[in-house]
Amino acid sequence: MDAILGYHLNPLTCGVAKFNLTLARRLGVPVHSAFDPAAARCARPLLSLKLSEFRPADAEALRRLLAAAPWRGSYALFLHDWGGTDLERALLAGARTVYAANAEMAAQLRALRPDVVEAWCPSTVLEPRRFAPRDLTVFSFGMAHKVRADHYGRLHALLEATGRSYCLYLSTALHEDTTLDGSFSAAFEELAGIFGPHVYFLGYLSDTAVHNYLLDTTFFAAFFDRGVRANNTTVNAAMQVGSVVVTNLDRWSPPAYAHGENLLDVARCAALPTDPAVLGPIGERARAIATGAVGWDALLRILAAPGPPRDPA
């Protein structure tokens, strides 16, 4: 077995991809997409697949690959589910060894492959790390494409300068029709390069989980391409619960946002405050702004007002 060939490769979004990565690490072999040119150099790969995940076009591409791949007739097959499709039957017929991921599947396959090997999928927790107690904790969440490594680098320097232990809890927000794709993996790796073992990836969190992290951490960090805006709901949500927000301001940021008063501008911050007697009032003033100047009641008053007269020109 000289490689694991799969379909989805992102372990953040796909259980089979996570299994394949864990297995490959233990075997000391690479993981490739079955469609990767590198797969053509394999002699005896293990195809670890869940055919129900394949898009129709990719299933057809796999069918063509089976007829032409250099490893045809010499591959092993690890099936994660069974639908009895023609493609699955072709995979089954061409494999030198077939592994079924559970007993039910093995029983279904024995009529076609009496030599099927009943297997299983062990734990695939890639980072079995406990949250270590830390003096200072930072929570951050947002879209991967908005990650500003320069500002996170500045935040890292400020945290280091405190001389206190710290960690960063990193989550992600998902927009409609988006996923935890490769862009988030790259963003997380970039932040891991800055914070090292001090960063924990939390994945996608519910509103309830976000609310609790906002309440329980020392700071909330969110950085933007140019500066925070009045419609950046992540910052508004953090301020509403009294979090001490570390962000970046510019001339288009809400006038009510004031460095050192109700949040911290990372570019102007000479040192991070760590005294609860200083942090507490900043959080309280943030709450007042989020429920007042940029709160729902103020917005409803604007929407209820008749508005300025329209210029006839």
Secondary structure, DSSP 8 states (H G I E B T S, - for coil): ---EEES---TTT-HHHHHHHHHHHHHT--EEETTSGGGGG-SS-EEEE-GGGS-HHHHHHHHHHHHH-TTTTS-EEEES-----HHHHHHHHH-SEEEESSHHHHHHHTTT-TT-EE-------S--------SEEEEEEE-GGG--HHHHHHHHHHHHHHTS-EEEEEEE---TT--S-HHHHHHHHHHHHHHGGGEEEEEE--HHHHHHHHHHSSEEE---SS---TT-HHHHHHHHTT-EEEE---TTS-TT--BTTTBEETTT-SS----HHHHHHHHHHHHHHHHTTTSHHHHHHHHHS--------
